[in-house]
Amino acid sequence: MWDERFGTSEYIYGIEPNNFLVSVASKIPQGKILCLAEGEGRNGTYLASLGYEVVAVDQSSVGLAKAQKLAQEKQVAIATIQSDLADFVIAPQSWDGIISIFCHLPSELRTKVYRLAVMGLKPNGVFVLEAFAPEQLQYNTGGPKNLDMLPSLATLQQELADLHWEIAREVKRDLLEGRYHNGTAAVIQILGRKQS
């Protein structure tokens, strides 16, 4: 499905980075960043432009090829790894930041991936997330239609319980991120830091 969705010259979620990520980027320690379900590369390319060493993982080779093209156009370098997150190994204490922007997974897989993500952060590393909230089902502005893939803030805080919360909120905001994220949306925004 994702190869098909990304299989156009258009960047379907745009080429500008996610607004929430931009607003918190200064809180991410310099170093190695892992971008989960990075797709066409808008967020990884942005972080690379700030001097981070970015590894972008996604199951779609088509999306990652576009990510590399975008990085070249922006004159930055990112590493890309094609992998399903069910199979991807997040090495413990390896990352200064892990980014999950609209990475919607079935609850069983999400619980596993986020547990490994917390373990994968170095001390003082941060986990940045923006995702659609359950209330997003009332809107036709993006995201999965399956409630199992739309965790509540309380659920995410439980799954990421070992982090210190600097930001943990549910908000309504206007999205302008290409063709598929467009209009008023109900989202969850999290910035959690791993204590040293």
N, C-alpha and C positions, 0 to 999 in steps of 0.2 A: 504493500500500500504506500509506504513512504517513498520508495524509488519512483513510483508512478506520480505521487504528488510533487516531488522535487524535480521531475523530469520535464522542466520547462526552462527557458532562458530567464524568465522572471524569478526574482527572489520572493517567494510567496509569503514570507514573513518580513520582508523588507531587508535593508542592509544596515539600518540604524540599530544600535544596541538597545536592549530592554531598558526602559526608564528607571525602574527600581534598581537594577544593577548599576547604572550610571550613578545613581544617588548614593550608593554605599561603597563604590569602588575604593574610595580613599581609606576605608576601614579594613581592607584586605591586605595582609602583610605581603611585601614584595617576595617573589619567589615562584614556586611551581603551582599552577592552577589546573584543575581537572574540570572540564565542562561536560556534564552528562547530557546525552540526547541533544547534541549541539546542532544537528541539522545543517543548515546552509552557512553557518559560521559567523553570524553577525555579532554574537557576544564574545566568542573567543578572539576574533579579529580585533575587537575593541580593546580587550584586556591586553592583547599583545602590543597594541599601540601605546599602552601605558607602561610597557617594560616587563610585563609578566611572561614567564615561560609557560606557554599554554599547550595542553594536550586536550584535544576534542575527541570524544567518543560518540559514535552513532551507529545504528544498524544499517543505515543507508549509504552505500558507496556513492550514489548519485548526489546526495546531499553533501557528503564530505568532499567530493570533487568540486562542487560549487564553493564550499568553504575555502579550499585551497586557492581557487581562482580569486575569491574576494580578498583573501590575505595578500596575494600577489599584487592586486590592484591597489591595496592600501599600503603596500611596501613593508609588510611585516611577515614574520614567520610563525606558523603554528604547526604542531604535529597532529596528525589525525590517525585514529584507530577505528577500523570498522569492526564492531562487535555488538551483539545483543547484550543488553545489560544483565541478562540472566547468566551470561557466561563470562562477563568481564571481571577481572580480579582487581580490586582496589587494595593495593599494598598498604599495610599498617604504617601510620606515622610518616607518610610520604608527601603530603600535599599541604601547601600553605593556604589554599582555598579550594573549595569544591562548589561548583555552580550548578544549580538545578532550576532552569528557567522553563516553565511549562513542560516539564518532563513528567508525563502522566503515565503511571504504571498500574497494573492490577495490584490490589492491596498486598497480596502475599509476596510478590516480587519487590514492591516498594519497601516493605518492611525490611527485607533482606538487604537491598541496595543501600538504604539509608543507615542501617546498622553498620555496614562495612564502610560507608562514607565517614561516619563519626570516628571509627577506628582508624581510618585512613588519614585523618587530619593530624598534622604536627601540633604540639602544644602552641596555643595562641592562634592556630589556624581557624578560618571561618567557613561556615556553610551558609551559602546565600540561596534562597529559594523564592521564586514567585510561581504560584500555581493557581488554577481556578478552584474556587470554593464550591461546596455542594450547591449553594444558591445560584451558581452559574447556570444550572439547568433551566432557570427562568428566562435566560437571555439567549439570543441566537447570535452570539458575537465570538464564538470560538470554543474550543475544548471538547473533550469527550462527552458523550451523552450517557455514559455508564457511571452511576453513583459510586461504584466500587473504586473508580479511578479518580474520584474527587474527594480527597480526605478533608476532614474538618481541621481547624487550627488545633483543637485539643488532641486529635489523633496524631497530627504531625509532631506536636510537642512531646507526646508520649514516645513516638518512634525515634525522636532525636533527643531523648531525655538527658543525655550526658553533656549537652551543650549549655552554656550560659547565654540567656536570651538578651540580646541588645535591641532587637526588633522582633516582635511576634504579634501580628495584627491581621484582621480581616477588614478589607476596605472595598468600596465600590470606586472604580476609576474608569476613565475613558482610555481605551487602547487604540493605537493607530500603528499596527505592526503588520503591514502588508494586507493581503487579501483575506487571510483567515482569522486574524485577531483585530476586529474592527468594531468599535462602539463601546457602550457602557458594559462593564464586566464586574463580577464579584470575584475578588482574588484574595489570596493569602500571601503575605510577605513576611519572610523570616530572615533574620541574620543571627546566627548562633555562633558563639566562640568556644573553642575547646580550651579548657583551663589547663595551665601548665602544671 
